[in-house]
Amino acid sequence: MTSAPAAPGTPDLTVENALVFDGWSEELRETSLYVRDGVIAEVDSRVTRAARVLDARGAVVLPGLIDAHFHAYGISLHGLEFEAAPLSYLALKGARRLERALLRGFTTVRDVAGGDIGLARAIETGLVRAPRYLYTGPALSQTGGHGDARPADLEICLHGGHMNEVVDGVDALRTAVRDRFRKGAHAIKIMASGGVVSPSDPLRPAQYSAEEITAVTSEAARRGSYVAAHAYAPEAIAHAVGNGVRSVEHGNLLDPPTAALMAEHGAYLVPTLVTYDAMDRRGDEVGLPAVARAKNREVLHDGAAAIAHALAAGVPVGFGTDLMGDLEDDQLLGLRLQAEAVGMLATLRSATAVNADLLRRADLGRIAPGARGDLLVLDGDPFTDPAALWDAGRRRTVVRGGVPVEGTAR
């Protein structure tokens, strides 16, 4: 995948007296940064001093965080509400959701069910203040699959929603994939198993046939892209990965043999621990249906073990949140839950360098010359003061493309 061009004319920025986590290294490095035209040009104890200087003394500087499982249009946990709502309303609500994510320190998001070129253009041209935005367009679902929002007892037509589209058959899927790339999609999302909030499918069985998944993955590969698949259980994960899927979303029920299969195929795991925790804690608040609560209990406590299985097998583990409706304000809590499962270093890597590798964007998720000037400046060291990372009440400065985000600057 190609990188977005630099931003010529962006005022230069020098960040001084910083303790830097570069996206991978175990040790923090005391250094300074110089950002020119939105790109990190120098990382050294002595760098060019710009007219604009950010003094990071006493702070820790991270690469801007990446949420690899975000839904701008996910304004509700009820499928009919976001699938049938006016797109103009979804876009306006989605813009606010994106802005709040940026203010938390997420400078890039991958929208893996929804989004479109109109919202992306609004972000690129400055109409919307938001993270870098990579979208898949509506996820592809089989009839009666996770993306089919129609309750079993209602005869309604809803094949083309804003976050999901019901598409069956090899030829129809090929057309749908080609159309998404025509409209600027970063990647393709399919539903390869049942889901918590979908009304009529069990969680575990695999969805889509091998021929259908292969049609999608082969089309994506020819465009130099990849496919992300919603999947929970080993059967569904193996079915997806064995037919060319690169990014497994959620994967809560992953077991060691299937993790080994993922590693063999070079697949990534993007866990979303916080969405199940949030639905369990706040189900009453958001009106989560009883059937969804029951399915949520099936996967709630297994996500941490799935991450451990993946890491033990050598599977790259990213970070995502998947928070719908009012649950979005738990986004930073996702970092805490993942850190509790696998430690701070692995979590920071997941939300920066690993996610950047998943996105095939070497210019993101790192602090190094040539990387985008996307930074998160915390008021404490997350290795010794973890709350500095996920406590929304703590001071933080967000820098996107070398420009401190208004409302967060030190």
Secondary structure by P-SEA (a helix, b strand, c coil): ccccccccccbbbbbcccccccccccccccbbbbbccccccccccccccccbbbbcccbbbcccccccccccccccccaaaaaaccaaaaaaaaaaaaaaaaaacccbbbbcccccaaaaaaaaaccccccccccccbbbbccccccccccccccccccccccbbbbbcaaaaaaaaaaaaaacccbbbbbccccccccccccccccccaaaaaaaaaaaaaaccbbbbbcccaaaaaaaaaaccccccccccccaaaaaaaaaabbbbbbcaaaaaaaaaccccccccaaaaaaaaaccccaaaaaaaaaaaccbbbbbbbcccccccaaaaaaaaaaacccaaaaaaaacaaaaaaaccccccccccccccbbbbbccccccccccccccccbbbbbccccccccccc
